[in-house]
């Protein structure tokens, strides 16, 4: 039977979870996470949750059921709730926020429920395997915490009978060191469904900090969902202006170049990366490209050729998010629209501001590929 305190804790966690779900769109659109803690937990601010408790009146004010009062009237000092029209004071207010820790698995589950995302059906031959230890064998050696009492006793009993030491009238069995048996394990290879996630972003001068913050926020939630769907996820980052290169996550979100824009340079790096590190028969490949739509005019035909022939044919999804910028032309998405009829795995999304992130994620992940 569950203890009362465990039931109370479970109810409290459900309340917290409900508060997070109520504000999920806000958290998604505006990235209101205080920050990651470790690999699997984030801290999220939610309005303070008052725990029900008794409030006592002033000393000497009477006992139980004494005095006048109406049903439902607040009990305690003051007896009335303020209407908010009083003068300024020096005391803190009630609008505090509490940081609660939520696992990434819980966040992914909430995201999937709120956006009605279908679970992904992985493809590939699952070439990468992990090792799972299963306690299914017996060993003569091991830590005392793993000693198998029943097997140890039976072994000691057999030895006692075989050596004529066993006395039915006084059946005392004392296991010796040679009788000890321990639970042991063997490693079992477990196939994994693996995903490669490749982010591509234009970092030329027209992509400002506001646009990069939109990309950073959306990438966090895309990662959170994909990691809930796959056993192993490998992430790579490609930045480009007129030239492209593979960088780490920190550089991806904080670098800015001043050159022109040639998207084909990023596509060539992406193509070579897939061929070198992620054989398409063995990996589920996802590409997310973010840009303000600028591209050198004569480069578009080469872009479409590389994208169709060398990249999209290997991808579960190729998602292009066009972030609105006061300095970007926004032209490239029109070129990509030419491909949508013949390529079901190409998803396009226009992201004018942070409030559009929520629907952009739904559009990218809504097909369950």
C-alpha positions as CSV (number, residue, x, y, z in Angstrom):
1,X,0.0,0.0,0.0
2,X,1.4,3.4,-0.9
3,X,2.3,5.7,2.0
4,X,0.3,8.9,2.3
5,X,3.4,11.0,1.7
6,X,4.1,9.2,-1.6
7,X,0.5,9.8,-2.7
8,X,0.9,13.5,-1.8
9,X,4.2,13.7,-3.7
10,X,2.6,12.1,-6.7
11,X,-0.3,14.6,-6.6
12,X,2.2,17.5,-6.3
13,X,4.2,16.3,-9.3
14,X,1.0,16.1,-11.3
15,X,0.1,19.7,-10.3
16,X,3.6,20.9,-11.4
17,X,3.3,18.9,-14.6
18,X,0.0,20.5,-15.3
19,X,1.4,24.0,-14.7
20,X,4.3,23.3,-17.2
21,X,1.8,22.0,-19.8
22,X,-0.4,25.1,-19.4
23,X,2.5,27.3,-20.3
24,X,4.2,25.0,-22.8
25,X,3.5,27.2,-25.8
26,X,5.2,30.1,-24.0
27,X,8.2,28.0,-23.0
28,X,8.6,26.7,-26.6
29,X,8.2,30.1,-28.2
30,X,10.3,32.1,-25.8
31,X,12.8,29.6,-24.5
32,X,12.0,30.3,-20.8
33,X,14.2,27.6,-19.5
34,X,16.6,28.7,-16.8
35,X,19.1,26.3,-18.2
36,X,20.1,22.7,-18.4
37,X,21.2,20.8,-15.3
38,X,23.2,17.8,-16.4
39,X,22.3,16.0,-19.6
40,X,18.7,15.0,-18.8
41,X,17.0,17.7,-16.8
42,X,16.0,21.3,-17.3
43,X,14.8,23.9,-14.8
44,X,11.6,25.7,-15.7
45,X,10.0,28.7,-13.9
46,X,6.4,28.1,-13.0
47,X,4.1,30.3,-10.8
48,X,4.4,29.5,-7.1
49,X,2.1,26.7,-6.0
50,X,0.5,27.2,-2.6
51,X,0.4,24.1,-0.5
52,X,-3.0,23.9,1.4
53,X,-2.6,24.6,5.1
54,X,-4.6,25.9,8.1
55,X,-4.4,29.6,8.9
56,X,-4.9,30.6,12.5
57,X,-6.6,33.8,13.6
58,X,-5.1,36.2,16.2
59,X,-4.7,34.7,19.7
60,X,-7.7,35.1,21.9
61,X,-10.1,35.6,19.0
62,X,-12.3,32.7,19.8
63,X,-12.5,29.0,19.3
64,X,-13.9,26.6,16.8
65,X,-17.1,27.9,15.1
66,X,-17.2,31.0,17.2
67,X,-18.0,34.5,15.8
68,X,-19.8,35.6,12.8
69,X,-18.9,34.6,9.3
70,X,-20.2,33.4,6.0
71,X,-19.5,30.1,4.2
72,X,-16.4,30.4,2.0
73,X,-15.1,33.5,3.8
74,X,-11.2,33.4,4.0
75,X,-9.9,32.5,7.4
76,X,-6.8,34.2,8.8
77,X,-5.2,37.5,9.4
78,X,-7.0,40.2,7.6
79,X,-9.9,38.0,6.5
80,X,-10.2,39.7,3.2
81,X,-8.2,39.5,0.0
82,X,-6.8,42.8,-1.3
83,X,-8.2,44.3,-4.4
84,X,-4.9,45.6,-5.6
85,X,-5.8,49.3,-5.3
86,X,-3.8,50.1,-2.3
87,X,-0.7,52.3,-2.1
88,X,2.8,51.1,-2.8
89,X,4.5,49.2,0.0
90,X,7.8,47.8,0.9
91,X,6.7,44.1,1.3
92,X,7.3,41.5,-1.5
93,X,4.3,40.5,-3.6
94,X,2.7,37.1,-4.2
95,X,3.7,36.8,-7.9
96,X,6.8,34.7,-7.3
97,X,8.0,31.9,-9.5
98,X,9.4,28.6,-8.5
99,X,12.0,26.7,-10.5
100,X,11.0,23.1,-11.0
101,X,13.2,20.4,-12.6
102,X,11.6,18.4,-15.4
103,X,13.3,15.6,-17.3
104,X,13.8,15.9,-21.0
105,X,11.8,12.7,-21.4
106,X,8.8,14.4,-19.7
107,X,9.3,17.5,-21.8
108,X,9.3,15.4,-25.0
109,X,6.1,13.6,-23.9
110,X,4.4,16.9,-23.2
111,X,5.5,18.3,-26.5
112,X,4.3,15.2,-28.4
113,X,0.9,15.4,-26.6
114,X,0.4,19.1,-27.1
115,X,1.5,19.2,-30.7
116,X,-0.1,15.8,-31.4
117,X,3.2,14.5,-32.9
118,X,3.1,10.9,-34.2
119,X,5.9,8.6,-33.0
120,X,8.7,8.1,-35.5
121,X,9.2,4.8,-37.3
122,X,13.0,4.5,-37.7
123,X,14.6,3.0,-40.8
124,X,18.1,1.6,-41.3
125,X,19.8,-1.6,-40.2
126,X,20.7,-0.4,-36.7
127,X,24.4,-1.0,-37.2
128,X,25.4,0.5,-33.8
129,X,24.9,-1.7,-30.8
130,X,25.0,-1.1,-27.1
131,X,25.8,-3.7,-24.4
132,X,23.2,-4.6,-21.8
133,X,24.3,-6.5,-18.7
134,X,21.8,-9.2,-17.7
135,X,22.2,-11.2,-14.4
136,X,21.6,-14.7,-15.8
137,X,24.7,-16.7,-14.8
138,X,26.4,-17.9,-11.6
139,X,30.0,-17.3,-10.6
140,X,32.4,-18.6,-7.9
141,X,33.5,-15.1,-7.2
142,X,31.8,-11.8,-6.6
143,X,30.8,-9.1,-4.1
144,X,28.9,-10.2,-1.0
145,X,25.9,-8.1,-2.1
146,X,25.4,-10.5,-5.0
147,X,25.8,-13.8,-3.1
148,X,23.1,-16.3,-4.1
149,X,21.9,-17.6,-0.7
150,X,19.9,-20.5,-2.0
151,X,22.5,-21.9,-4.3
152,X,25.2,-21.4,-1.7
153,X,23.2,-23.3,0.9
154,X,22.4,-26.2,-1.5
155,X,26.1,-26.5,-2.4
156,X,27.1,-26.6,1.3
157,X,24.4,-29.2,2.0
158,X,25.6,-31.4,-0.8
159,X,29.2,-31.1,0.4
160,X,28.1,-31.9,4.0
161,X,26.2,-35.1,2.9
162,X,29.0,-36.3,0.6
163,X,31.5,-36.0,3.4
164,X,29.3,-37.7,6.0
165,X,29.2,-34.5,8.1
166,X,25.4,-34.1,7.9
167,X,23.4,-35.1,11.0
168,X,19.6,-35.2,10.5
169,X,19.1,-34.9,14.3
170,X,21.2,-31.7,14.3
171,X,21.0,-30.3,10.7
172,X,23.4,-27.4,11.0
173,X,24.9,-26.3,7.7
174,X,27.8,-23.9,7.7
175,X,28.8,-22.8,4.2
176,X,32.5,-22.6,3.6
177,X,34.3,-20.3,1.2
178,X,34.3,-23.0,-1.5
179,X,30.5,-23.1,-1.3
180,X,29.8,-19.5,-2.0
181,X,27.9,-18.8,-5.2
182,X,27.3,-15.3,-6.7
183,X,24.9,-13.9,-9.3
184,X,26.8,-12.9,-12.3
185,X,26.0,-11.3,-15.6
186,X,26.8,-11.5,-19.3
187,X,26.7,-8.7,-21.8
188,X,24.1,-8.9,-24.4
189,X,24.4,-6.8,-27.6
190,X,21.3,-4.6,-28.0
191,X,20.6,-3.1,-31.5
192,X,19.9,0.6,-31.4
193,X,17.9,2.9,-33.7
194,X,20.2,5.7,-34.4
195,X,19.7,9.2,-35.8
196,X,22.0,11.8,-37.3
197,X,20.8,15.3,-36.9
198,X,22.5,17.9,-39.0
199,X,21.9,21.7,-38.5
200,X,22.8,24.1,-41.2
201,X,22.7,27.9,-40.7
202,X,23.5,31.0,-42.6
203,X,25.8,33.1,-40.4
204,X,26.3,36.0,-42.8
205,X,25.8,39.6,-41.5
206,X,22.1,39.6,-42.2
207,X,21.4,36.9,-39.6
208,X,21.3,38.9,-36.4
209,X,21.2,37.8,-32.7
210,X,17.4,37.7,-32.7
211,X,17.3,35.3,-35.6
212,X,19.9,33.1,-34.0
213,X,18.0,33.0,-30.8
214,X,14.9,31.7,-32.7
215,X,17.1,29.0,-34.2
216,X,18.6,28.1,-30.9
217,X,15.2,27.7,-29.2
218,X,13.7,25.7,-32.0
219,X,16.8,23.4,-32.2
220,X,16.5,22.7,-28.4
221,X,12.9,21.3,-28.8
222,X,13.7,19.5,-32.1
223,X,16.6,17.7,-30.3
224,X,14.4,17.0,-27.3
225,X,11.8,15.2,-29.4
226,X,14.2,13.3,-31.6
227,X,16.2,12.0,-28.6
228,X,13.0,10.6,-27.1
229,X,12.4,8.7,-30.3
230,X,15.9,7.2,-30.9
231,X,18.4,5.2,-28.7
232,X,21.3,7.2,-30.0
233,X,21.5,10.6,-31.6
234,X,24.6,12.2,-33.2
235,X,24.4,16.0,-33.9
236,X,26.6,18.0,-36.3
237,X,26.6,21.7,-37.0
238,X,27.4,23.5,-40.3
239,X,27.7,27.3,-40.7
240,X,28.2,29.2,-43.9
241,X,28.3,32.5,-45.6
242,X,30.0,32.2,-49.0
243,X,32.0,29.3,-47.5
244,X,30.9,26.5,-45.2
245,X,32.5,24.5,-42.4
246,X,31.6,22.1,-39.6
247,X,31.7,23.7,-36.1
248,X,30.7,22.9,-32.5
249,X,27.4,23.9,-30.9
250,X,28.8,27.0,-29.2
251,X,30.3,28.4,-32.4
252,X,27.1,27.5,-34.4
253,X,24.9,29.8,-32.3
254,X,27.4,32.6,-31.6
255,X,29.5,33.2,-34.7
256,X,28.8,35.9,-37.3
257,X,30.5,36.4,-40.6
258,X,30.5,39.5,-42.9
259,X,30.8,37.8,-46.3
260,X,28.2,37.0,-49.0
261,X,25.9,34.0,-49.0
262,X,26.3,30.8,-51.0
263,X,24.1,28.0,-49.7
264,X,25.6,25.5,-52.1
265,X,28.8,25.6,-50.0
266,X,26.9,24.3,-47.0
267,X,25.1,21.6,-49.1
268,X,28.5,20.3,-50.4
269,X,29.8,20.0,-46.8
270,X,26.6,18.3,-45.7
271,X,26.8,15.8,-48.6
272,X,30.4,14.9,-47.8
273,X,29.5,14.6,-44.1
274,X,26.7,12.1,-44.8
275,X,28.9,10.0,-47.1
276,X,31.8,10.0,-44.6
277,X,30.1,9.5,-41.2
278,X,26.5,8.5,-41.7
279,X,25.9,5.7,-44.3
280,X,22.2,6.2,-45.2
281,X,21.4,2.5,-45.0
282,X,22.4,2.5,-41.3
283,X,21.3,5.9,-40.1
284,X,18.1,7.9,-39.8
285,X,19.2,11.3,-41.1
286,X,17.5,14.6,-40.3
287,X,18.6,17.9,-41.7
288,X,17.4,21.3,-40.4
289,X,18.4,24.3,-42.3
290,X,17.8,27.9,-41.1
291,X,18.3,31.0,-43.2
292,X,16.9,34.4,-43.8
293,X,16.5,33.5,-47.5
294,X,19.5,35.3,-48.9
295,X,21.5,33.5,-51.5
296,X,23.8,34.6,-54.4
297,X,21.5,34.6,-57.4
298,X,23.5,32.3,-59.7
299,X,23.9,29.7,-56.9
300,X,20.3,28.5,-56.7
301,X,20.4,26.0,-59.5
302,X,23.5,24.3,-58.1
303,X,21.8,24.3,-54.6
304,X,18.7,22.5,-55.9
305,X,20.7,19.9,-57.8
306,X,22.9,19.0,-54.8
307,X,19.9,19.0,-52.5
308,X,17.8,16.7,-54.6
309,X,20.4,14.3,-55.9
310,X,22.9,14.0,-52.9
311,X,21.1,15.0,-49.7
312,X,17.3,14.6,-49.6
313,X,17.4,11.1,-51.1
314,X,19.2,10.0,-47.9
315,X,17.1,11.9,-45.4
316,X,14.0,10.9,-43.3
317,X,13.3,14.7,-43.3
318,X,14.9,17.8,-44.8
319,X,13.4,20.8,-43.0
320,X,14.0,24.4,-44.1
321,X,13.1,27.2,-41.7
322,X,13.2,30.7,-43.1
323,X,13.7,33.2,-40.3
324,X,12.5,36.7,-41.1
325,X,15.2,39.3,-41.0
326,X,15.1,43.1,-41.9
327,X,18.2,42.5,-44.0
328,X,17.4,39.2,-45.7
329,X,15.7,39.0,-49.1
330,X,13.6,35.9,-48.3
331,X,14.0,34.6,-51.8
332,X,15.4,31.1,-51.3
333,X,12.2,29.5,-50.0
334,X,10.5,30.3,-53.3
335,X,13.2,28.2,-55.0
336,X,12.6,25.3,-52.6
337,X,8.9,25.4,-53.2
338,X,9.6,24.1,-56.7
339,X,10.7,20.8,-55.1
340,X,7.9,20.1,-52.7
341,X,5.5,18.3,-55.1
342,X,8.1,15.6,-55.9
343,X,9.8,15.4,-52.5
344,X,7.5,14.4,-49.6
345,X,10.3,14.6,-47.1
346,X,11.0,18.3,-47.8
347,X,9.2,20.5,-45.2
348,X,9.2,24.3,-45.4
349,X,8.4,26.7,-42.7
350,X,8.4,30.5,-42.5
351,X,9.3,31.8,-39.0
352,X,8.6,35.5,-38.8
353,X,9.2,35.8,-35.0
354,X,9.5,33.8,-31.8
355,X,5.7,33.3,-31.6
356,X,5.9,31.1,-34.7
357,X,8.4,28.6,-33.3
358,X,5.6,26.4,-31.8
359,X,3.8,25.9,-35.2
360,X,7.1,25.5,-37.0
361,X,8.0,22.5,-34.8
362,X,4.6,21.0,-35.4
363,X,5.1,21.4,-39.2
364,X,8.6,19.9,-39.2
365,X,7.7,16.9,-37.0
366,X,4.1,16.3,-37.7
367,X,4.6,13.6,-40.4
368,X,6.3,11.2,-38.0
369,X,9.2,10.4,-40.4
